[in-house]
Amino acid sequence: MLGALYRIPLSNILGTQGIGLYQMVFPVYSLFLVAITGGMPTYVAQRVSSYRAHNDYDKVNTLIKNCIFLAILIATVFCLVLICFARPLATIQGNSSAYLGYITVAISILFSSVTSVYKGYFQGMETMLYNASATILEQLSKLLFGLLGAILLSKFGVIYAVSGAFLGILVSEIATFLYMSIVYKKNIKLKGKSYIKVLDLKQIFRKFFPLSLSSLVLPLSSCVDSFIVINLLMLKGSDVFSATSLFGIATGMVSPFVNFPILLFGTICTAILPTFVYMFEKGEDIAPVTNNTLFFVWLLCVPCAFGFVAISPNIITLFFPAIEIEFRQLAVLYLQISAFNIIYLSVAQILYSILNSLGKFYMPLIAQTAGVVLKITIFIVLVLFANLSIISLAIATAICDASSCIISLIFVKKKIQIKLKFKNIFVPIFSSILMFICSFLINKYFLINRYLKLATIVIVALVVYFSICFIFKIISINDIKTMFNKNKKVNKIKYE
């Protein structure tokens, strides 16, 4: 959440062109980063959870040491590749000015890779406090030093301001690495001798590689976007400034805002994965927890999507004043289309966690790959033949996320009995539509201060939505208390 919030002031400091340059570098950096950190925490968490279930704590220290060695080895190669090929990458993307950003951010991969191993350990031990505090430290450091770097270096030009923002990422990763190293050494269960073995490294790579592939699909999609979007927009007549600005608005302003609730629901996936693994190892039925989690996420993500559609003009006006007037209507429309990705991705994240906990690592990979291939194809067709400019990316992304979600749901239903009442699916949609109508009317006819108007819309929307949910009795106060109960075997909510 803090990381997504960071993009709001950063966008206004860098401007549309600057955030466009930032978004050219960031997806490629993320691709290299996720290649290591995407699968490693999940793999470590699964192994640690399995060892816990069988009381094999003596194996944990060896696992962590081997994973750290492998992570550093891969990260070093990736870091050198980014530094050596910085200028060619930026040139191919359509704006060679971005090369300095690659050089600045490359070193942070080394620190992130080790941190991901520590996070996997604490996730597997179901001690999420350290991961949460590390994330807060990371994001606050990035917020402080990233914005400070962008401001101080902006006087030298937009590319230096972008590099200043990436310098903040490097500082934040170093701070997080130091923190996690200290808390790990203080909390490791057993501190006996451990060894790095080539055979163990091969086995670890073979197991975490499928998880990394699954985690790589969406960053790879964003990376492909950074190479084709600007070039295709220029092919259709946009100049380099307009194309870079539109790309920055779409991926650096609108998308991070949509990611707020998605990231929130992603924490549920992170927290519940060890529970699934633990119950599966014990031979327990995970269907109740699956149904409860899906219902809870559905209950919250549907109104979020409709709410974002309703207040999209307010969001663009209030939070992104740096957007040029000629681009604002496109930004509003992009946000309205992208808002429904909150539903698709929130549900999909839960489904991916379920499949990973069952050891079906390739199923999320298949679902995401199918969606991404569809997205790239649709985007190219729309931008070249329908002349929809950057809106082509919004439509293609929505179809991609919806497709991946549906495919994953089909996979999960083959393994687990998903059983939700029709009322529990329909009432949140019905309530959200009424909530949207109320928000639209307030937005159109209430001539009050824009900040007061936005606050009024949010309050009225929440009251309308949850009132209807309580009237139809799809949830009660006790259900909400149960969902947030620390007991992992949640089975009291009436999902049947």
Buried (B, 14 or more C-beta within 10 A) or exposed (E): BBBBBBBBBBBBBBBBBBBBBBBBBBBBBBBBBBBBBBBBBBBBBBBBBBBBBEEEBEBBBBBBBBBBBBBBEBBEEBBEBBBEBBBEBBEEBBBBBBBBBBBBBBBBBBBBBBBBBBBBBBBBBBBBEBBBBBBEBBBBBBBBBBBBBBBEBBEEEBBBBBBBBBBBBBBBBBBBBEBBBEBBEEEBEEEEEBEEBEEBBEEBBEBBBBBBBBBBBBBBBBBBBBBBBBBBBBEEEBEBEBBBBBBBBBBBBBBBBBBBBBBBBBBBBBBBBBBBBBBBBEEBEBBBBBBBBBBBBBBBBBBBBBBBBBBBBBBBBBBBEBBBEEBBEBBBBBBBBBBBBBBBBBBBBBBBBBBBBBEBBBBBBBBBBBBBBBBBEBBBEBBEEEEBBBBBBBBBBBBBBBBBBBBBBEBBEEBBEBEBEEEBBEBBBBBBEBBBEBBBEBBEEEEEEEEEBBEBBBEBBEEBBBEBBEEBEBBEEEBBEBBEEEEBEBEBBBBE
